[in-house]
Amino acid sequence: MLSLGIDPGLRGGLAALDAAGTVVGLWPMPVAGGEIHAAGLADRLRSLRCFDTHQDIGRVTLERVGAMPKQGVSSTFTFGTGWGMVRGVCAALGIPVVLVPPTVWKKQVLVGLPHDKDGALRYCANRWPLADLILPGCRKPHDGMADALCLAEYGRTPR
């Protein structure tokens, strides 16, 4: 079974790990027209469901989020709409979703590292040195894909 981590948001990402913790796939969040592209997300999730190889998605680990301090009403609404879109696509495809607060997954995964985007990037660079977090045309690693990898690892690790 695959463990899929999703960092919701327009600059979020998706990451799939197999049972051994090997990176199966890593993608930026599909976006179109300034919002999460539900059909693109559904296509990506369907492409991971290889029933003939028994590599189905065991679960999606999704960050349980809320409003952030100093974030405007419009951006909060947009973010919440995208988060709900991710949950809705997973529900429509029958994929179980585990919601985890950022403080919980960061405490378990980012041990000894800062509990921020930089900590997630450093963790991923050490844990999966061959994982390409730099998108074509960019110079800096994609922190949304790093968070997604960390969420997938949290979902894969027994507690």
N, CA, C and O of each residue as an XYZ file, in Angstrom:
636
protein
N       0.837     -1.186      0.000
C       0.000      0.000      0.000
C       0.879      1.247      0.000
O       1.959      1.273      0.590
N       0.388      2.263     -0.671
C       1.096      3.536     -0.724
C       0.597      4.460      0.376
O      -0.582      4.456      0.731
N       1.511      5.243      0.899
C       1.164      6.311      1.828
C       1.300      7.613      1.044
O       2.364      7.926      0.511
N       0.209      8.360      0.985
C       0.206      9.607      0.225
C       0.073     10.771      1.187
O      -0.821     10.790      2.033
N       0.959     11.733      1.055
C       0.885     12.958      1.841
C       0.475     14.098      0.934
O       0.976     14.225     -0.183
N      -0.437     14.930      1.417
C      -0.862     16.092      0.627
C      -0.740     17.335      1.483
O      -1.347     17.441      2.549
N       0.059     18.276      0.996
C       0.129     19.600      1.597
C      -0.860     20.455      0.815
O      -0.611     20.785     -0.344
N      -1.989     20.821      1.443
C      -3.018     21.563      0.713
C      -2.560     23.000      0.464
O      -1.689     23.521      1.160
N      -3.146     23.602     -0.508
C      -2.801     24.977     -0.830
C      -2.293     25.090     -2.251
O      -1.890     24.103     -2.866
N      -2.317     26.297     -2.756
C      -1.913     26.510     -4.148
C      -0.439     26.213     -4.383
O      -0.053     25.842     -5.491
N       0.394     26.372     -3.345
C       1.813     26.042     -3.461
C       2.128     24.749     -2.709
O       3.266     24.513     -2.304
N       1.104     23.922     -2.532
C       1.265     22.655     -1.836
C       1.819     21.590     -2.755
O       2.325     21.879     -3.839
N       1.715     20.367     -2.306
C       2.244     19.282     -3.107
C       1.671     17.947     -2.694
O       0.926     17.839     -1.719
N       2.035     16.927     -3.461
C       1.627     15.551     -3.216
C       2.878     14.687     -3.237
O       3.790     14.916     -4.031
N       2.914     13.690     -2.354
C       4.046     12.766     -2.325
C       3.541     11.375     -1.997
O       2.677     11.207     -1.136
N       4.077     10.382     -2.683
C       3.700      8.987     -2.455
C       4.933      8.197     -2.046
O       5.985      8.271     -2.681
N       4.775      7.436     -0.965
C       5.828      6.543     -0.479
C       5.300      5.119     -0.471
O       4.125      4.889     -0.185
N       6.173      4.158     -0.786
C       5.757      2.768     -0.647
C       5.946      2.334      0.801
O       6.374      3.133      1.633
N       5.637      1.097      1.106
C       5.680      0.608      2.483
C       7.083      0.688      3.090
O       7.220      0.797      4.308
N       8.123      0.633      2.256
C       9.495      0.713      2.744
C       9.977      2.153      2.912
O      11.074      2.383      3.422
N       9.168      3.120      2.489
C       9.555      4.522      2.610
C      10.283      5.080      1.401
O      10.885      6.152      1.468
N      10.227      4.351      0.296
C      10.839      4.815     -0.946
C       9.876      5.760     -1.656
O       8.671      5.512     -1.709
N      10.420      6.841     -2.199
C       9.588      7.807     -2.914
C       9.108      7.192     -4.223
O       9.910      6.803     -5.072
N       7.788      7.111     -4.372
C       7.165      6.580     -5.580
C       6.832      7.731     -6.534
O       6.886      7.574     -7.753
N       6.494      8.871     -5.971
C       6.160     10.030     -6.798
C       6.109     11.291     -5.962
O       5.878     11.260     -4.753
N       6.336     12.413     -6.654
C       6.397     13.712     -6.009
C       5.927     14.755     -7.015
O       6.490     14.874     -8.104
N       4.879     15.520     -6.644
C       4.285     16.465     -7.579
C       3.857     17.751     -6.880
O       3.485     17.731     -5.707
N       3.909     18.864     -7.597
C       3.296     20.080     -7.053
C       1.779     19.948     -7.142
O       1.264     19.177     -7.951
N       1.073     20.697     -6.312
C      -0.392     20.677     -6.341
C      -0.862     21.127     -7.725
O      -0.405     22.161     -8.213
N      -1.765     20.378     -8.372
C      -2.288     20.834     -9.663
C      -3.177     22.071     -9.452
O      -4.112     22.056     -8.651
N      -2.860     23.120    -10.182
C      -3.557     24.399    -10.042
C      -3.976     24.888    -11.419
O      -3.231     24.752    -12.389
N      -5.167     25.455    -11.496
C      -5.644     26.083    -12.741
C      -6.560     27.242    -12.353
O      -7.416     27.108    -11.478
N      -6.370     28.366    -13.008
C      -7.239     29.511    -12.762
C      -7.155     30.048    -11.347
O      -8.129     30.604    -10.839
N      -5.998     29.890    -10.693
C      -5.828     30.410     -9.355
C      -6.454     29.581     -8.258
O      -6.603     30.061     -7.134
N      -6.829     28.333     -8.561
C      -7.365     27.451     -7.525
C      -6.913     26.020     -7.799
O      -6.421     25.702     -8.881
N      -7.092     25.160     -6.788
C      -6.718     23.755     -6.959
C      -7.569     23.156     -8.068
O      -8.789     23.320     -8.087
N      -6.917     22.467     -8.984
C      -7.581     21.857    -10.129
C      -8.054     20.458     -9.717
O      -7.279     19.502     -9.724
N      -9.328     20.356     -9.361
C      -9.885     19.106     -8.836
C      -9.730     17.949     -9.818
O      -9.379     16.841     -9.412
N      -9.983     18.188    -11.094
C      -9.867     17.109    -12.085
C      -8.419     16.648    -12.212
O      -8.155     15.454    -12.353
N      -7.489     17.586    -12.162
C      -6.065     17.234    -12.217
C      -5.640     16.430    -11.000
O      -4.870     15.476    -11.117
N      -6.139     16.813     -9.831
C      -5.846     16.068     -8.610
C      -6.440     14.665     -8.692
O      -5.779     13.686     -8.344
N      -7.680     14.569     -9.151
C      -8.329     13.258     -9.287
C      -7.565     12.373    -10.273
O      -7.385     11.182    -10.023
N      -7.118     12.942    -11.382
C      -6.336     12.168    -12.354
C      -5.052     11.638    -11.738
O      -4.681     10.485    -11.955
N      -4.365     12.494    -10.958
C      -3.110     12.078    -10.314
C      -3.388     10.928     -9.338
O      -2.663      9.933     -9.331
N      -4.420     11.061     -8.528
C      -4.733     10.007     -7.559
C      -5.136      8.709     -8.255
O      -4.750      7.622     -7.825
N      -5.919      8.829     -9.338
C      -6.305      7.624    -10.100
C      -5.082      6.938    -10.687
O      -5.024      5.710    -10.733
N      -4.104      7.717    -11.135
C      -2.910      7.133    -11.759
C      -2.078      6.335    -10.752
O      -1.293      5.471    -11.141
N      -2.252      6.624     -9.464
C      -1.510      5.900     -8.432
C      -2.188      4.601     -8.027
O      -1.592      3.768     -7.344
N      -3.415      4.433     -8.442
C      -4.181      3.255     -8.033
C      -3.961      2.120     -9.015
O      -4.783      1.895     -9.903
N      -2.860      1.407     -8.863
C      -2.502      0.295     -9.747
C      -2.941     -1.009     -9.102
O      -2.162     -1.666     -8.412
N      -4.180     -1.373     -9.330
C      -4.729     -2.562     -8.685
C      -4.025     -3.833     -9.132
O      -3.964     -4.801     -8.374
N      -3.492     -3.848    -10.351
C      -2.842     -5.061    -10.837
C      -1.530     -5.338    -10.106
O      -1.086     -6.485    -10.067
N      -0.899     -4.311     -9.525
C       0.350     -4.521     -8.784
C       0.118     -4.424     -7.282
O       1.070     -4.487     -6.505
N      -1.125     -4.273     -6.870
C      -1.489     -4.146     -5.461
C      -0.805     -2.958     -4.801
O      -0.501     -3.000     -3.609
N      -0.564     -1.912     -5.556
C       0.039     -0.690     -5.039
C      -1.026      0.393     -4.882
O      -0.819      1.528     -5.312
N      -2.139      0.064     -4.285
C      -3.203      1.038     -4.091
C      -2.804      2.030     -2.999
O      -1.895      1.771     -2.211
N      -3.486      3.149     -2.966
C      -3.257      4.148     -1.930
C      -3.918      3.643     -0.658
O      -5.135      3.469     -0.612
N      -3.123      3.410      0.364
C      -3.658      2.941      1.634
C      -4.406      4.043      2.352
O      -5.472      3.820      2.924
N      -3.839      5.225      2.315
C      -4.472      6.377      2.940
C      -3.770      7.653      2.481
O      -2.641      7.637      1.991
N      -4.481      8.738      2.659
C      -3.922     10.068      2.432
C      -3.777     10.717      3.797
O      -4.715     10.720      4.594
N      -2.616     11.259      4.058
C      -2.416     12.056      5.263
C      -2.471     13.519      4.840
O      -1.670     13.982      4.028
N      -3.420     14.222      5.403
C      -3.693     15.617      5.045
C      -3.603     16.466      6.299
O      -4.092     16.090      7.364
N      -2.976     17.602      6.151
C      -2.852     18.501      7.283
C      -4.214     19.034      7.709
O      -4.994     19.505      6.881
N      -4.494     18.954      9.020
C      -5.708     19.570      9.574
C      -5.337     21.031      9.805
O      -4.505     21.355     10.652
N      -5.963     21.881      9.048
C      -5.573     23.295      9.070
C      -6.704     24.175      9.573
O      -7.858     23.756      9.661
N      -6.345     25.387      9.894
C      -7.306     26.396     10.313
C      -6.818     27.751      9.838
O      -5.804     27.849      9.147
N      -7.529     28.775     10.202
C      -7.128     30.127      9.829
C      -5.792     30.467     10.478
O      -5.523     30.077     11.614
N      -4.960     31.197      9.743
C      -3.661     31.607     10.263
C      -3.731     33.075     10.675
O      -4.416     33.877     10.040
N      -3.015     33.415     11.745
C      -3.005     34.807     12.180
C      -2.524     35.738     11.064
O      -1.612     35.402     10.310
N      -3.140     36.891     10.975
C      -2.787     37.944     10.015
C      -3.069     37.570      8.564
O      -2.626     38.267      7.651
N      -3.794     36.486      8.343
C      -4.173     36.117      6.981
C      -5.536     36.737      6.696
O      -6.433     36.694      7.538
N      -5.686     37.305      5.524
C      -6.929     37.977      5.169
C      -8.092     37.019      4.996
O      -7.912     35.813      4.825
N      -9.287     37.586      5.046
C     -10.507     36.787      4.929
C     -10.572     36.100      3.573
O     -10.911     34.919      3.492
N     -10.253     36.821      2.518
C     -10.332     36.261      1.169
C      -9.350     35.107      0.988
O      -9.718     34.060      0.454
N      -8.102     35.289      1.428
C      -7.122     34.214      1.262
C      -7.460     33.020      2.144
O      -7.228     31.878      1.747
N      -8.006     33.263      3.333
C      -8.432     32.165      4.202
C      -9.551     31.374      3.545
O      -9.556     30.144      3.590
N     -10.490     32.071      2.938
C     -11.600     31.399      2.261
C     -11.087     30.577      1.078
O     -11.509     29.437      0.882
N     -10.183     31.149      0.295
C      -9.612     30.444     -0.851
C      -8.881     29.186     -0.394
O      -9.036     28.115     -0.983
N      -8.078     29.329      0.666
C      -7.338     28.177      1.175
C      -8.291     27.095      1.677
O      -8.102     25.915      1.383
N      -9.308     27.491      2.429
C     -10.285     26.531      2.946
C     -11.048     25.828      1.843
O     -11.353     24.640      1.949
N     -11.357     26.562      0.778
C     -12.038     25.957     -0.372
C     -11.153     24.889     -1.007
O     -11.633     23.808     -1.349
N      -9.868     25.185     -1.165
C      -8.930     24.219     -1.736
C      -8.772     22.993     -0.857
O      -8.726     21.867     -1.353
N      -8.689     23.211      0.453
C      -8.559     22.109      1.398
C      -9.783     21.192      1.301
O      -9.656     19.968      1.299
N     -10.958     21.800      1.223
C     -12.185     21.018      1.070
C     -12.232     20.284     -0.258
O     -12.756     19.174     -0.344
N     -11.686     20.903     -1.290
C     -11.636     20.260     -2.608
C     -10.786     18.988     -2.535
O     -11.161     17.957     -3.093
N      -9.651     19.061     -1.853
C      -8.785     17.884     -1.704
C      -9.539     16.776     -0.970
O      -9.513     15.622     -1.398
N     -10.204     17.115      0.123
C     -10.972     16.116      0.876
C     -12.093     15.530      0.018
O     -12.343     14.325      0.052
N     -12.763     16.388     -0.752
C     -13.857     15.921     -1.595
C     -13.396     14.973     -2.683
O     -14.059     13.972     -2.954
N     -12.269     15.272     -3.308
C     -11.734     14.392     -4.354
C     -11.375     13.037     -3.751
O     -11.681     11.994     -4.330
N     -10.728     13.053     -2.594
C     -10.378     11.781     -1.936
C     -11.636     10.995     -1.585
O     -11.683      9.781     -1.788
N     -12.651     11.672     -1.062
C     -13.902     10.993     -0.708
C     -14.564     10.399     -1.941
O     -15.056      9.271     -1.904
N     -14.577     11.154     -3.033
C     -15.212     10.667     -4.259
C     -14.498      9.434     -4.811
O     -15.126      8.575     -5.430
N     -13.196      9.348     -4.588
C     -12.428      8.199     -5.072
C     -12.362      7.070     -4.044
O     -11.762      6.027     -4.302
N     -12.975      7.280     -2.889
C     -12.988      6.240     -1.865
C     -11.646      6.038     -1.186
O     -11.343      4.931     -0.741
N     -10.841      7.076     -1.098
C      -9.520      6.977     -0.471
C      -9.623      7.500      0.964
O     -10.040      8.639      1.173
N      -9.251      6.692      1.943
C      -9.320      7.137      3.331
C      -8.372      8.310      3.579
O      -7.258      8.342      3.055
N      -8.824      9.264      4.377
C      -8.031     10.446      4.714
C      -7.836     10.496      6.213
O      -8.786     10.350      6.982
N      -6.595     10.703      6.622
C      -6.254     10.916      8.018
C      -5.870     12.379      8.154
O      -4.976     12.859      7.456
N      -6.538     13.082      9.042
C      -6.237     14.490      9.285
C      -5.288     14.600     10.471
O      -5.520     13.999     11.520
N      -4.227     15.364     10.299
C      -3.249     15.516     11.374
C      -2.853     16.992     11.488
O      -2.511     17.621     10.487
N      -2.899     17.548     12.713
C      -2.472     18.929     12.900
C      -0.981     19.066     12.596
O      -0.215     18.132     12.832
N      -0.563     20.213     12.077
C       0.860     20.397     11.756
C       1.766     20.215     12.975
O       2.879     19.705     12.844
N       1.307     20.622     14.146
C       2.146     20.468     15.334
C       2.424     18.999     15.640
O       3.489     18.668     16.161
N       1.482     18.122     15.324
C       1.637     16.697     15.615
C       2.615     16.042     14.648
O       3.552     15.373     15.084
N       2.415     16.225     13.326
C       3.318     15.550     12.391
C       4.721     16.136     12.463
O       5.701     15.406     12.312
N       4.833     17.426     12.689
C       6.171     18.035     12.765
C       6.928     17.542     13.990
O       8.139     17.327     13.922
N       6.236     17.361     15.105
C       6.882     16.865     16.321
C       7.420     15.457     16.117
O       8.491     15.122     16.625
N       6.683     14.625     15.376
C       7.115     13.247     15.166
C       8.147     13.106     14.050
O       9.080     12.313     14.170
N       7.991     13.860     12.973
C       8.874     13.682     11.812
C      10.119     14.565     11.887
O      11.220     14.099     11.593
N       9.966     15.802     12.266
C      11.084     16.755     12.237
C      11.841     16.793     13.565
O      12.118     17.869     14.097
N      12.169     15.636     14.087
C      12.863     15.538     15.363
C      14.242     16.188     15.250
O      15.042     15.829     14.386
N      14.506     17.152     16.140
C      15.804     17.827     16.152
C      15.961     18.908     15.098
O      17.035     19.496     14.971
N      14.909     19.178     14.342
C      14.956     20.202     13.296
C      13.927     21.284     13.599
O      12.994     21.055     14.369
N      14.090     22.457     13.000
C      13.060     23.486     13.178
C      11.721     22.998     12.622
O      11.685     22.313     11.600
N      10.653     23.339     13.272
C       9.312     22.917     12.841
C       8.733     23.937     11.874
O       7.684     24.530     12.126
N       9.441     24.132     10.751
C       9.023     25.078      9.726
C       9.378     24.514      8.354
O       9.829     23.375      8.238
N       9.168     25.327      7.312
C       9.437     24.859      5.942
C      10.904     24.471      5.764
O      11.206     23.481      5.097
N      11.814     25.241      6.354
C      13.233     24.935      6.235
C      13.555     23.589      6.884
O      14.351     22.816      6.351
N      12.940     23.313      8.025
C      13.152     22.031      8.685
C      12.678     20.872      7.828
O      13.342     19.838      7.751
N      11.525     21.044      7.180
C      11.005     19.995      6.291
C      11.939     19.782      5.097
O      12.192     18.644      4.701
N      12.447     20.866      4.531
C      13.380     20.744      3.405
C      14.658     20.022      3.831
O      15.169     19.176      3.096
N      15.168     20.350      5.000
C      16.385     19.701      5.504
C      16.134     18.221      5.782
O      16.971     17.378      5.461
N      14.987     17.903      6.375
C      14.650     16.508      6.640
C      14.610     15.707      5.332
O      15.186     14.623      5.237
N      13.932     16.252      4.346
C      13.794     15.542      3.060
C      15.136     15.370      2.369
O      15.397     14.320      1.782
N      15.991     16.388      2.430
C      17.317     16.298      1.809
C      18.146     15.181      2.451
O      18.916     14.503      1.772
N      17.981     14.996      3.764
C      18.720     13.934      4.451
C      18.078     12.565      4.255
O      18.778     11.578      4.030
N      16.760     12.501      4.340
C      16.032     11.219      4.279
C      15.949     10.664      2.861
O      16.079      9.459      2.651
N      15.731     11.549      1.889
C      15.597     11.146      0.486
C      16.500     12.025     -0.382
O      15.999     12.896     -1.094
N      17.812     11.818     -0.338
C      18.733     12.706     -1.065
C      18.530     12.727     -2.583
O      18.931     13.686     -3.243
N      17.920     11.694     -3.137
C      17.707     11.657     -4.586
C      16.356     12.230     -5.013
O      16.091     12.358     -6.208
N      15.506     12.575     -4.055
C      14.195     13.154     -4.381
C      14.409     14.562     -4.931
O      15.047     15.400     -4.294
N      13.873     14.807     -6.107
C      14.054     16.098     -6.762
C      12.936     17.055     -6.346
O      11.807     16.959     -6.827
N      13.267     17.966     -5.456
C      12.296     18.939     -4.961
C      12.354     20.262     -5.728
O      11.630     21.204     -5.404
N      13.215     20.328     -6.742
C      13.336     21.561     -7.524
C      12.604     21.370     -8.849
O      12.959     20.513     -9.658
N      11.581     22.187     -9.048
C      10.789     22.108    -10.272
C      11.551     22.710    -11.445
O      12.412     23.566    -11.241
N      11.252     22.282    -12.669
C      11.909     22.857    -13.843
C      11.730     24.385    -13.878
O      10.633     24.903    -13.672
N      12.810     25.068    -14.136
C      12.773     26.524    -14.215
C      12.913     27.223    -12.873
O      12.909     28.452    -12.809
N      13.037     26.453    -11.808
C      13.182     27.035    -10.469
C      14.586     26.765     -9.931
O      15.277     25.855    -10.389
N      14.989     27.568     -8.958
C      16.298     27.370     -8.344
C      16.179     26.847     -6.917
O      17.100     26.212     -6.403
N      15.043     27.116     -6.281
C      14.862     26.721     -4.892
C      13.956     25.496     -4.794
O      13.059     25.316     -5.617
N      14.192     24.655     -3.787
C      13.322     23.484     -3.588
C      11.881     23.904     -3.280
O      11.646     24.965     -2.701
N      10.949     23.082     -3.662
C       9.516     23.328     -3.481
C       9.125     22.867     -2.080
O       9.061     21.667     -1.815
N       8.865     23.817     -1.183
C       8.580     23.451      0.205
C       7.241     22.737      0.379
O       7.062     21.995      1.345
N       6.300     22.950     -0.539
C       5.028     22.221     -0.470
C       5.208     20.734     -0.731
O       4.547     19.906     -0.104
N       6.104     20.393     -1.657
C       6.378     18.978     -1.914
C       7.161     18.372     -0.748
O       6.986     17.195     -0.435
N       8.023     19.165     -0.099
C       8.750     18.674      1.074
C       7.772     18.384      2.211
O       7.870     17.343      2.862
N       6.835     19.296      2.453
C       5.822     19.047      3.488
C       4.991     17.810      3.149
O       4.653     17.027      4.037
N       4.663     17.633      1.877
C       3.890     16.457      1.459
C       4.671     15.167      1.732
O       4.093     14.172      2.170
N       5.976     15.184      1.474
C       6.805     14.010      1.781
C       6.791     13.715      3.278
O       6.681     12.560      3.689
N       6.902     14.764      4.089
C       6.877     14.587      5.542
C       5.525     14.036      6.004
O       5.471     13.184      6.891
N       4.446     14.518      5.409
C       3.110     14.011      5.752
C       2.964     12.545      5.337
O       2.374     11.750      6.069
N       3.496     12.187      4.174
C       3.448     10.788      3.731
C       4.242      9.902      4.689
O       3.819      8.790      5.007
N       5.375     10.389      5.139
C       6.189      9.630      6.091
C       5.443      9.468      7.420
O       5.457      8.389      8.013
N       4.803     10.523      7.880
C       4.001     10.433      9.100
C       2.901      9.373      8.929
O       2.675      8.568      9.833
N       2.232      9.369      7.796
C       1.161      8.412      7.538
C       1.651      6.988      7.383
O       0.918      6.042      7.670
N       2.883      6.826      6.932
C       3.470      5.503      6.720
C       3.987      4.885      8.019
O       3.993      3.664      8.171
N       4.414      5.718      8.936
C       5.044      5.255     10.164
C       3.998      4.844     11.195
O       3.114      5.631     11.536
N       4.097      3.622     11.685
C       3.129      3.191     12.710
C       3.331      3.964     14.012
O       4.451      4.302     14.393
N       2.210      4.232     14.678
C       2.255      4.933     15.967
C       1.634      4.088     17.029
O       1.574      4.499     18.188
